[in-house]
Amino acid sequence: MSKIREYQILSEPEGQTMTLAAKVNEQLQDGWRLYGDPFGLAGHLHQAMVRKEKEVKLSVDRIRKTSDD
């Protein structure tokens, strides 16, 4: 089994805190989780998010024989 994780960073200019909060809430309802605290950089507010890990089964149960060696 392999785990797949998706990351994203939401961003809005400083002073647009409510817009960022609305984006974060929308992503939370889509199965994303907060990843750390919000941070400010270069006049913008950012929030990192991660999507829930999904188990992916890599199928190696059957290997088809293609030639008689």
C-alpha positions in Angstrom: 0.0 0.0 0.0 1.2 3.5 -0.8 -0.1 6.8 0.8 -0.8 9.8 -1.4 -0.8 13.3 0.1 -1.8 16.5 -1.6 -0.6 19.9 -0.4 -1.7 23.4 -1.2 -1.1 27.0 0.1 -4.0 29.5 0.1 -3.0 33.1 -0.1 -4.6 36.5 0.1 -3.2 40.1 0.5 -2.9 41.4 4.0 -6.2 43.0 5.1 -8.2 40.3 3.3 -8.4 38.0 6.4 -12.1 37.2 5.9 -11.5 36.2 2.3 -8.8 33.9 3.3 -10.9 32.5 6.1 -13.8 31.8 3.6 -11.4 30.0 1.2 -10.0 27.9 4.1 -13.5 27.0 5.3 -14.5 25.9 1.8 -11.4 23.7 1.5 -12.0 22.2 5.0 -15.5 21.1 3.8 -13.8 19.4 0.8 -11.7 17.1 3.0 -8.6 19.3 3.4 -7.0 19.9 6.8 -4.9 22.7 8.2 -1.2 22.2 8.1 0.5 24.5 10.5 -0.4 28.1 11.4 -1.2 30.9 9.0 1.8 33.0 8.2 2.6 36.3 6.6 5.1 36.9 3.9 5.7 39.7 1.4 2.4 41.5 2.2 0.2 38.3 1.9 -1.3 35.9 4.4 -0.8 32.2 3.7 -2.4 29.0 5.0 -0.9 25.6 4.2 -3.3 22.7 3.8 -3.1 19.0 3.3 -5.6 16.6 1.9 -6.3 13.5 3.9 -4.1 10.6 3.1 -5.6 8.0 0.8 -4.5 4.4 0.8 -3.8 3.2 -2.7 -3.3 -0.5 -3.3 -0.6 -1.2 -5.8 -1.6 -4.4 -7.6 1.1 -6.9 -7.7 -1.1 -9.9 -6.9 -1.0 -11.3 -10.4 1.9 -11.1 -12.9 0.9 -12.4 -16.3 3.4 -14.8 -17.9 4.0 -13.7 -21.4 6.5 -16.3 -22.7 7.7 -19.8 -22.0 11.4 -19.4 -21.2 
